[in-house]
Amino acid sequence: MSVHYYCRHCQANLGTLSSWQADEQQLGFNQLSDEERKDMINYDSQGHLHVKVICEACETTLKDYPDYHANESFIH
């Protein structure tokens, strides 16, 4: 199983943990609510995890324009 992290807004690939053998507690996913888990984590057909996070550039934009938090994505 690989874990792929990408930005939920700009879709930038932020990193991949290849052949990762860890459970959700080791990855910190156990601290997420069920709703957060549904929103942030997806499994593909090969069992790899795809995790939506926010990159530094988009985080800066969100700090400058807090109204953008209401949108799933502010980059079109």
N, C-alpha and C positions, 0 to 999 in steps of 0.2 A: 504494500500500500504506500502510495506517495501522498503528501499533503501539499497542495498548491494554494498559495496565498495571492490574492489579487485585490486591487482597489475596486470597491463597489461603485465608485463614481467614474473614474477615468479608465477603468479596466486594465491598468498597468499590472504586469506580473511582478510581484514583490518578492517572490522566492518560492522555492520548492524544497521540501524535505523528501529525498528519494529513499525508497525502501525503508520507510519509517515503521518501526515496530513499537508503537506506543498506544496506550489506551487513551480515552477521552479525558480521563482525570490528569494524566501526565501532560496533556496538551492544554489543560485548563478549561476545557469545554464544559466540565461539570459545574462551573460557576455561572454558566449562562442559563437564563430561563428557557422554558420550552419554546416560547415565541422567538426569543433571540436566536436560539439554535436553528429553528426553521428558517429564519431570515438569513443567517450567516453561513450555514454549513450545508453543503450538498455532496452527495456521493455520485460518482459516475458509474457507468455500467461495468467498469473494471474494478470497482471498489475503492477508487482513489477519492480522497477528500478534496473539495474545493471550498476554500474559506474566504468569505468577503470581509475585508478590513478597509481601512482608510489610509491612503498614502500621505506622506508629509505635505505635499503640495496641495492636495484637496483639503487636508485638515487646516492648513493656513487659510485657504479660501473660506472655509466654513467659519473660522474665527472672525474673518473680516466681514462676512455676510451671513450672520446667524439665521436669517430667514430661509436660507437654502436647506437647513436641516429638515424642513417639511417635505422636501422632494426626495424620491428614491435616488435620483441622479440629477445633477445640475449641469452636466456637460452633455451637449447634444451634438 
